[in-house]
Amino acid sequence: MHIVLINQWYPPESGSGGVAMHNHYFANACSQLGHRVTVIAKRPSRAVPVRRCSDGITVLRVSTPNLYRYRRVPLV
């Protein structure tokens, strides 16, 4: 299954506590169960890379105005 998490917080760029770490642990758990995981998160500055892959998790960073386009994602 391909799981997509859309949230503005995902470590390390958005901190390492609270919601960011919850998203990190959830993505890792899903990846360890054999799922393909993509995280769409906020890009705080241009210095942060847009795409990063690690531990079977793809992290896509988008600027804040683009993030709100995904606000009404239909539920499956």
C-alpha positions as CSV (number, residue, x, y, z in Angstrom):
1,M,0.0,0.0,0.0
2,H,1.2,3.5,-0.7
3,I,0.6,5.8,2.3
4,V,0.8,9.6,2.0
5,L,1.1,11.8,5.0
6,I,0.3,15.5,4.5
7,N,1.3,17.7,7.3
8,Q,3.4,20.8,7.8
9,W,5.6,19.3,10.5
10,Y,8.2,16.6,9.8
11,P,11.7,16.5,11.3
12,P,14.4,17.6,11.2
13,E,13.6,20.9,9.5
14,S,10.4,21.6,11.5
15,G,11.8,20.6,14.9
16,S,12.1,17.4,16.8
17,G,9.1,17.3,19.2
18,G,5.4,16.9,19.3
19,V,3.6,16.5,16.0
20,A,6.8,16.3,14.0
21,M,8.0,13.3,15.9
22,H,4.6,11.6,15.8
23,N,4.6,11.9,12.0
24,H,8.2,10.5,12.0
25,Y,7.4,7.5,14.1
26,F,4.2,6.8,12.2
27,A,6.0,7.0,8.8
28,N,8.7,4.7,10.1
29,A,6.3,2.2,11.5
30,C,4.3,2.0,8.2
31,S,7.6,1.6,6.3
32,Q,8.8,-1.2,8.5
33,L,5.5,-3.0,7.9
34,G,6.4,-3.0,4.2
35,H,4.3,0.0,3.0
36,R,5.6,2.7,0.6
37,V,5.4,6.0,2.5
38,T,5.5,9.5,1.1
39,V,5.4,12.6,3.4
40,I,4.4,16.0,2.0
41,A,5.6,18.7,4.5
42,K,6.4,22.4,4.7
43,R,9.6,23.7,3.2
44,P,10.8,26.4,5.7
45,S,13.5,27.9,3.4
46,R,15.1,27.5,0.0
47,A,18.1,25.9,1.6
48,V,16.1,22.8,2.5
49,P,16.1,20.2,-0.4
50,V,12.7,19.6,-2.1
51,R,13.0,15.8,-2.1
52,R,14.7,13.5,0.3
53,C,14.6,9.7,0.6
54,S,15.7,7.8,3.7
55,D,14.7,4.5,5.4
56,G,12.1,3.8,2.7
57,I,10.4,7.1,3.3
58,T,10.2,9.8,0.6
59,V,9.9,13.4,2.0
60,L,8.6,16.1,-0.4
61,R,9.0,19.6,0.9
62,V,6.7,22.3,-0.6
63,S,6.3,26.0,0.1
64,T,3.5,27.0,2.4
65,P,1.1,28.4,-0.3
66,N,1.3,25.1,-2.2
67,L,0.7,23.0,0.9
68,Y,-2.8,24.5,1.4
69,R,-3.8,23.1,-2.0
70,Y,-3.9,19.7,-0.4
71,R,-6.3,20.8,2.3
72,R,-9.3,19.1,0.8
73,V,-7.9,15.7,-0.2
74,P,-10.7,13.2,-0.6
75,L,-10.8,10.2,1.8
76,V,-10.5,6.8,0.4
